[in-house]
Amino acid sequence: MLVELAMQPGVSVARIAREHGVNANQVFSWRKLHEAGQLVAAAPVQQSDLVPVVVAAPPQAPQGEADGAITLEIGRVRLRIEGHANAATLAQVLERVLR
């Protein structure tokens, strides 16, 4: 768990956050919640778990606007990333979301 790493004596929270692509302030916030007993670890994602994916051709964007988007819907949470939607971007998003 990232919080456990950040709680080790002498460790640099900023370095740990940077290495994991997270804002250091967020890690400090998680540490505080953990110390108060308010942070519960999520169940790890099993290799057999599947995430449904729908690939749809986006409508043609007007000049100067985003040329694609990635929308993730998990339960009641909806995340939309506008811009060049390609396989590499989707892989990065899923890697971070499924941590």
C-alpha positions as CSV (number, residue, x, y, z in Angstrom):
1,M,0.0,0.0,0.0
2,L,1.3,3.4,-0.9
3,V,0.4,4.9,2.5
4,E,2.5,2.2,4.3
5,L,5.5,3.1,2.1
6,A,5.0,6.8,2.9
7,M,4.9,6.1,6.7
8,Q,8.3,4.5,6.8
9,P,10.9,6.5,8.8
10,G,13.1,8.8,6.8
11,V,11.2,8.2,3.5
12,S,10.5,11.1,1.2
13,V,6.7,11.3,0.6
14,A,7.3,13.6,-2.4
15,R,9.5,11.0,-4.0
16,I,7.1,8.1,-3.3
17,A,4.2,10.2,-4.7
18,R,6.2,11.1,-7.8
19,E,7.2,7.5,-8.4
20,H,3.6,6.4,-8.3
21,G,2.1,9.3,-10.3
22,V,0.2,10.8,-7.3
23,N,0.3,14.3,-5.9
24,A,2.3,14.5,-2.6
25,N,-0.6,16.4,-0.9
26,Q,-2.9,13.4,-1.7
27,V,-0.4,11.0,0.0
28,F,-0.2,13.3,3.1
29,S,-4.0,13.3,3.2
30,W,-4.1,9.5,2.9
31,R,-1.5,9.2,5.7
32,K,-3.6,11.4,8.0
33,L,-6.8,9.3,7.3
34,H,-4.8,6.1,7.9
35,E,-3.5,7.4,11.2
36,A,-7.1,8.2,12.2
37,G,-8.3,4.7,11.2
38,Q,-10.5,6.1,8.5
39,L,-8.6,4.7,5.5
40,V,-9.6,1.2,4.4
41,A,-7.6,-0.7,1.8
42,A,-9.6,-1.8,-1.2
43,A,-9.7,-5.4,-2.2
44,P,-7.0,-6.2,-4.8
45,V,-8.1,-6.6,-8.4
46,Q,-8.0,-10.2,-9.4
47,Q,-6.4,-11.2,-12.7
48,S,-9.7,-12.9,-13.7
49,D,-11.7,-9.7,-13.1
50,L,-12.8,-8.1,-16.3
51,V,-13.8,-4.5,-17.0
52,P,-16.4,-4.1,-19.7
53,V,-15.2,-1.9,-22.5
54,V,-17.3,-0.3,-25.3
55,V,-15.4,1.2,-28.2
56,A,-17.4,3.8,-30.1
57,A,-16.5,6.2,-32.9
58,P,-16.7,9.7,-31.6
59,P,-18.6,12.4,-33.5
60,Q,-16.4,14.7,-35.6
61,A,-15.1,17.4,-33.3
62,P,-15.2,21.0,-34.5
63,Q,-11.9,22.7,-35.3
64,G,-9.8,23.3,-32.2
65,E,-11.8,21.1,-29.9
66,A,-10.9,17.7,-28.5
67,D,-10.5,14.9,-31.1
68,G,-11.7,12.1,-28.9
69,A,-12.5,11.1,-25.3
70,I,-12.3,8.2,-22.9
71,T,-15.3,7.8,-20.6
72,L,-15.1,5.3,-17.7
73,E,-18.2,4.4,-15.8
74,I,-17.7,2.2,-12.7
75,G,-20.7,2.0,-10.5
76,R,-21.9,5.6,-9.9
77,V,-18.6,7.1,-10.8
78,R,-18.0,8.5,-14.2
79,L,-14.6,9.8,-15.5
80,R,-14.3,11.5,-18.8
81,I,-10.9,12.4,-20.3
82,E,-11.1,14.5,-23.4
83,G,-8.3,14.7,-26.0
84,H,-6.5,12.2,-28.2
85,A,-8.0,8.9,-27.2
86,N,-5.7,6.1,-28.2
87,A,-4.6,2.7,-26.9
88,A,-1.6,4.1,-25.0
89,T,-3.8,6.7,-23.2
90,L,-6.4,4.1,-22.3
91,A,-3.8,1.7,-21.0
92,Q,-2.4,4.5,-18.7
93,V,-5.9,5.4,-17.4
94,L,-6.8,1.8,-16.7
95,E,-3.5,1.1,-15.0
96,R,-4.1,3.9,-12.5
97,V,-7.8,3.2,-12.0
98,L,-7.3,-0.5,-11.4
99,R,-4.5,-0.1,-8.9
